[in-house]
Structure formats: structure tokens, C-alpha cells
Amino acid sequence: MKPLRIVFCGTPEFAAPSLKLLISDSRFEIAAVITQPDRARGRGQTVSFSPVKEAARAANLPVHQPEKMRSPGAEALLRQIEPDAVAIIAYGQIIPARLLNIPKLGWINLHASLLPKYRGAAPIQWAIANGEKTTGVTTMRIDAGMDTGDILLRKEIAIGPEETAPELCARLAEAGAPLMAETLLRLSEGSITPHAQDHSAATLAPILKREDGKIDWSKTAQEIFNRMRGFAPWPGAYSRLRGQICHLWGKPVSNQKSGAAPGTLDVQGKEVLVACGGGTLLRLERVKQEGRKEISAGEFLRGARITSGERFSSE
């Protein structure tokens, strides 16, 4: 059987396991890899390659990095290759409608949710932040909309009760790789029947903003903890104390209740508890004050001389 001729289109670490699996499988021929242009990252603004480019270079695959996918050069490249399919995972750009019919089997996307739930740029983060117990990965054939294309295959994954977004992202990436391979093979065999999404059941997972990390202490401790997990490492969860921004990490307290106003601190020995909505309590574990390194809650308690009755601001 002739290998499926694939163009792989992706950028971040989430996409790398799928590329590596397709490279290792003789049923696929990776004709080209398309990824975002190299960017300056970090405090030193060092130019670095994307994880997908790193994986492609390690396999000696041709890498293309168009500034815009709508450029004539990108279209000419795809028409020259004549791929059976384009596997696209977290690439980072909208694909122009005129390119969608170039591959015979279409553009096959791996999305990190059980579509139609959590369409958008941050499905992993919002699923955790909203307290979901399960999520998954979905393959779909992309169309001109935002994650609105026909569903091909799905795999459900349980979310751990303390799992953070980076941890879940890594697990979904590994689970998605074989799902992408199976989807491509079964599409070529004609053994998948695409089915339309129920658009009335769709929910959105918009790109994260810094303001999303602001803690609303009127929410329960569990709801705040969910947002801490979902928004790690960025934008994190933060509040103000004594006028200074503090990034916080903590966990709900299951065996105590509070009658204090939300955001009020309660020092109990070496522990710092914070009153949350519904009489619930959050035990602080780590604190990072603006411009300082992260420290334990105990170090924060001693260094800042925290006293009971002080209050975090939701402003």
C-alpha cells in the first residue's frame, strides 16, 4: 500500500507527539512540515525554534515557515506537494477557505476537547477552570468556521482532581497522536462517517487574558482552586494585599467553614487560610509577590507578618 502523503501543520509542544508518531509509521510519508516563524522568547528574547520544528529537523524533514498562511507562496507549496491530507494541530493561524480543498482528504485537525464543547484557543485551560471532570480529544475536518467542522473521531479522558493545565495538556497530546493516525488511515479507507457538530451545544474557550487570573473571592474555594489549576502557569491566579499583587496557589479545606467575608485571612498556627464564597476556606500553599520569587505560605506569613482579619482585595 502506498503511504499516505501528509503535510503536517503545527507549532507547540501539544502537536509534537502526533508528528513524531506519523514520522515513525511507514504508512505515512511526511512531505513537508509547516510551522510558525521562529520567535524571540523569554526575558532574554532569544530566538528559538518551535517544538514542531525541532521534531521535524531531528527527522531531516523539510520545514516551511510562512509569515502568513494566506500568502501566495504557502498556496503554491501545497499545490505543488498535492498531499492526501494536511494534519493540522495548534498551528496558530486561520486557514483561508481557498486552501481547504487542496488535500484530497481535507485538513484534519486534532482539538483538545470533546467538540462541540470548548471551541477556541484555550480548551484545556477552560475545561479545568470550569470544573469539568472529563474532557478529551477530537479529530475533525476543518471548514471555514472556528472549530465548527465535521467530527471524525473522539477519545474521552478523565481530568484528575488536582491536575493542572500543563499536566493535562501533556496527556491529551499523547492520547491525540494515535487518534490522529487512526483518523487519517480510516479516512483513506473510507471507514469513517463524518458527522456534523450540534452547534446548539457549543461552548467557547477564548484565548486567555491576564484579567482571567484575578481571583473572585466570592466564588467557592473549589471554584478558585479550579481556576488556579486551569490558569497555570499563565495568567495564574492573583489578588491584591496591602496594595500589592500576589500570585497565589492553594487548595480547598474540606473540614472547616468560615463566617468571615470573602478574601479575609485567618492565621492558624503556621497556616494561612482565606475565606471564600459559601463559607468555604482555601489553604494557601505558595505566594509570589510582585517582583519577588515564589515562597511558601509559611515564609510569606513570617516575612510579611500576616495577621488574621487582613483581607485580599478582588479589585
Sequence and secondary structure as in RCSB ss.txt:
>XXXX:A:sequence
MKPLRIVFCGTPEFAAPSLKLLISDSRFEIAAVITQPDRARGRGQTVSFSPVKEAARAANLPVHQPEKMRSPGAE
ALLRQIEPDAVAIIAYGQIIPARLLNIPKLGWINLHASLLPKYRGAAPIQWAIANGEKTTGVTTMRIDAGMDTGD
ILLRKEIAIGPEETAPELCARLAEAGAPLMAETLLRLSEGSITPHAQDHSAATLAPILKREDGKIDWSKTAQEIF
NRMRGFAPWPGAYSRLRGQICHLWGKPVSNQKSGAAPGTLDVQGKEVLVACGGGTLLRLERVKQEGRKEISAGEF
LRGARITSGERFSSE
>XXXX:A:secstr
   EEEEEEE SGGGHHHHHHHHH TTEEEEEEE    EEETTTTEEE  HHHHHHHHTT  EE  S TTSHHHH
HHHHHH  SEEEEES SS   GGGTTSSTT EEEEESSSTTTTBSS HHHHHHHTT SEEEEEEEE  SSSS SE
EEEEEEEE  TT  HHHHHHHHHHHHHHHHHHHHHHHHHT    B   GGG  B     GGGGB  TTS HHHHH
HHHHHTTTTT  EEEETTEEEEEEEEEESS    S TTBEEEETTEEEEE GGG EEEEEEEEETTS  EEHHHH
HHHHT  TT B B  
